[in-house]
Amino acid sequence: MMVSMTDYKTVPVITIDGPTASGKGTVAQRVAQALGWAMLDSGALYRLTALACRDAGVATTDEQSAARIAAGLDVRFEDGKVFLKGTEVSDAIRAESIGVQASQVATLGAVRQALLERQRAFRQPPGLVADGRDMGTVVFPEAPVKVFLVADVHARAQRRCKQLIDKGFPANLADLTRDLEERDARDRSRAHAPLVAAPDAVTIDSSNLSIEEAVNAVLDLWSGKGAQGA
């Protein structure tokens, strides 16, 4: 069901922003399931753009070409799977090399603008949980509940290492730690929509939290704030 522009902002949104491997994707998915809401994995759109650029032979520094690819992505999300031009790419977009390229294209203003309305179109009843890096600051600044999920870089590297190994990808903890530090620096210093907590976001450190504890912390915020003010 599509929502008119008049009703758009009446659909509640929980935004979960944070650095790579902070657990925001898993937490967002569990929160969305608990509430029966839709979920937006904004990072997947940037990974898809990076993958499509690679397949087309377009450099991640070619802003206008990358933006055209982002605007014309033939993408479908279905049953937890991701399809690009009809081909499932759920695992392909999670490769570490694509993650690095996604972080690079995400610094390009024209790419971010091309994907902005695509992201906002996910806002449908009964609600949306959106995870990314600028969900609460740029894409849904009026969201009633905003979370900034962080974790120690070493804890994040260990999580990423396990994720990659579980998916059958090679992984080196030292290399992952260095890559995460470089991505953090790039995401925080980029000119367009840098990684930063929204002024009204609640910061949750997941370094020593289980997934269930992090999920419950977000649900408690919604129960105490969003559900009353939505």
Buried (B, 14 or more C-beta within 10 A) or exposed (E): EEBEEEEEEEBBBBBBBBBBBBBBBBBBBBBBEBBEBBBBBBBBBBBBBBBBBBEEEBEBEBBEBBBBBBBEBEBEBEEEEBBBEEEEBBEBBBBBEBBBBBBBBBBBEBBBBBBBEBBBEBBBEEBBBBBBBBBBBBBBBEBBBBBBBBBEBEBBBBBBBEBBEEEEBEBEEEEBBEBBBEBBEBBEEBEBBBBBBBEEBBEBBBEEBEEEEBBBBBBEBBEEBBBEEB
